[in-house]
Amino acid sequence: MENLNISKRKDKINWNYDAEADVLYISIGNPQNAEGIDIGEGTIIRIQSDTNEIIGLTILNPLHRTLSSIANQRNPTRRKKNAITKAEIKS
């Protein structure tokens, strides 16, 4: 497995949120072209291919996922559609 380089602390973190697409872009230093590696759960790590340095993140649907999580925390008894409870299995 190849090593990834996490850059030393940079003074400049850039970010941009696209509300229409619900996508958050975070760049370490100035934004630049990079290879995207999907690590799951809507998170893409952006890597500069010649140095294997992590230069940014792209987070898909952060607002939607955050609001869903808050709603589930406020109403923990809320069941997912088509979920079957233990009581329903016994009957």
C-alpha positions, 0 to 999 in steps of 0.5 A: 500500500502506498503512503499518503502524505499529510501536509504540514500545517498550512495557514490557509484553508479554503472552503466553498459550499454549493447549496444547490448541490449540497456539497462542501469543498475544503482545500488545504492551501489554494485549490488545485487539480487532484485525484479524488479517492472515495472513502465512503459515507459521502467523503472524498479525499483529494490527493495530488497524484505526483506527491501523494499529498492530501490537499483537500476533501469533498463532502457530499450532502453534509446539510441533508445528513446533518439534518437527518441525524438531528431529527433522529436524535430528537425522535429516537423512537422514529422507525425507518420505513419497512423496519420490523420490530422484535414484537412484530416478529414474535406475533 
